[in-house]
Amino acid sequence: MNPLTSRLVLLSSLLFAPACLDMSQPGTPPTKNPCDPNPCTQADKNTCANDNGQAICLCREGTLPRPNGSCEPVTSANCPEHPGDSAEPDDCIARAAPLDATRSRTQGIEPVGDYDFFRIDATARNAYVLTATPGPGALLPRVDVFDPEGRWIRAQDGSPGVQVGFKARVSAPYTVRVSHSPRDPSPAIGTYTLQLATPVQDDFGDIPEEATALVPAQGGTSGTLVSGRFEYGQDEDWFSFPVVLNAIYRIEFDTTRTVPTVAAFIRENVKSPFLTQQKSFVEFQAASSTTVFIDLYSANETASTYAFRVYEYR
């Protein structure tokens, strides 16, 4: 056994040798509000929202955002009206009913092909979790989430109930759509109950630009355990740390909590991971001196807690 291997075996027995957690961004000047002054000057798109330091322009009330970026006035052509439950007409974003955590809503998908839209007046960085529970009948609910510009974020299909979560990137209305799942070929209708959980602030960023900086612990030293939580099943938490050419890095998880999946990237390419694993520890040798980003997520899409430390061996 060579000296480096012997050293790794010895040090790996010291479970959770601590790492330093650096939440600060030294030398970063205060962030200017991109919405002051308001850069949104189009007549139908004059509401500004701050998306992580970038200004986005939202459609004014009474218009619908379209995928091509335009704002289309609400008419009978884009917001169909038909018989159904007492909430109708609610088949488009402009007719979305307000939804908050103070009470659930029980409605129906009827007739076949019906959509029900809801509006969540979200706060930036908060995580929102919705649960749709079908009533008697054959309805298999599907929940879609759209951002303030009307762009689709994600969807979950029921089995038979469904839970879906999202993180608000700006303080603005987000839209939720409930329908019968297209995974079920039957033309089902029926009732459901939609519940919004009390929102909580997301603990770590969901994209590389929001990654929390870590300092790896030198082998055999002590430091701070990094603890986190997946606030909803589809949550992602990003971290970063510097690496040195040929040094070995080891990420060890507390196995009494959730062991998340790790996708690791280098600074030069945060689109294609060089490693994806779900194990009690993940180890790699640095091929260059750079910054490594790690994306942690729940393999089975459940809200849960986790904890880990990062070692460096030279």
Secondary structure, 3 states (H helix, E strand, C coil): CCHHHHHHHHHHCCCCCCEEEECCCCCCCCCCCCCCCCCCCECCECEEEEECCEEEEECCCCEEECCCCCEEECCCCCCCCCCCCCCCCCCCHHHCEECCCCCCEEEEECCCCCCEEEEEECCCCEEEEEEEEEEEECCCEEEEEECCCCCEEEEEECCCCEEEEEECCCCCEEEEEEEECCCCCCCCCEEEEEEECCCEECCCCCCHHHCEEEECEECCCCCECEEEEECCCCCEEEEEEEECCCCEEEEEECCCCCCCEEEEEECCECCCCCEEECCCEEEEECCCCEEEEEEEECCCCCCEEEEEEEEEEC
